[in-house]
Amino acid sequence: MGQFYRYKLPPWCRQWIFIIEKCTLPIAVFQLIRTLLFPTTFDVFLLGLLIGLYFAFYLKWI
């Protein structure tokens, strides 16, 4: 399976990927606090999704 190479994308798409990459951690921290205070199934699922997205950016999978 080939690795996704973000620099081959159009400039507008690369810009969105960079914005999402920078915003993922603050949103995940906010969601963690929200999940600890008001835990629901959706909050736990969303937190897992955000943490997975953060690690995908961190490990350069995206």
C-alpha positions in Angstrom: 0.0 0.0 0.0 1.5 3.3 -1.0 1.9 6.2 1.3 -0.4 9.3 0.9 1.8 12.2 -0.3 0.1 15.4 0.7 2.4 17.7 -1.5 1.0 16.2 -4.7 -2.5 17.6 -3.8 -3.8 20.9 -5.1 -2.8 23.9 -3.0 -6.3 24.5 -1.7 -6.5 20.9 -0.4 -3.1 21.1 1.2 -4.1 24.2 3.0 -7.2 22.5 4.5 -5.0 19.6 5.6 -2.6 21.9 7.3 -5.5 23.8 9.1 -7.0 20.5 10.2 -3.7 19.3 11.4 -3.1 22.4 13.6 -6.6 22.4 15.0 -6.9 18.7 15.9 -5.0 18.8 19.3 -6.9 21.8 20.8 -10.3 20.3 19.8 -9.3 16.9 21.2 -8.3 18.5 24.5 -11.6 20.3 24.7 -13.4 17.1 23.9 -11.5 15.2 26.6 -12.6 17.7 29.2 -16.1 17.6 27.9 -16.1 13.8 28.0 -14.8 13.7 31.5 -17.5 16.1 32.7 -20.5 14.8 30.7 -19.7 11.3 29.3 -22.0 10.1 26.6 -21.5 7.4 23.9 -21.2 10.0 21.2 -18.6 12.0 23.2 -16.4 8.9 23.7 -16.7 8.0 20.0 -15.8 11.5 18.9 -12.8 11.7 21.3 -11.5 8.4 19.9 -11.9 9.7 16.4 -10.1 12.9 17.2 -7.2 11.0 19.0 -6.9 8.7 16.0 -6.8 11.6 13.6 -4.2 13.3 15.7 -2.0 10.2 15.7 -2.5 9.8 12.0 -1.1 13.3 11.5 1.7 12.8 14.1 2.9 9.6 12.4 2.6 11.2 9.0 0.0 8.8 7.7 -1.9 11.8 6.4 
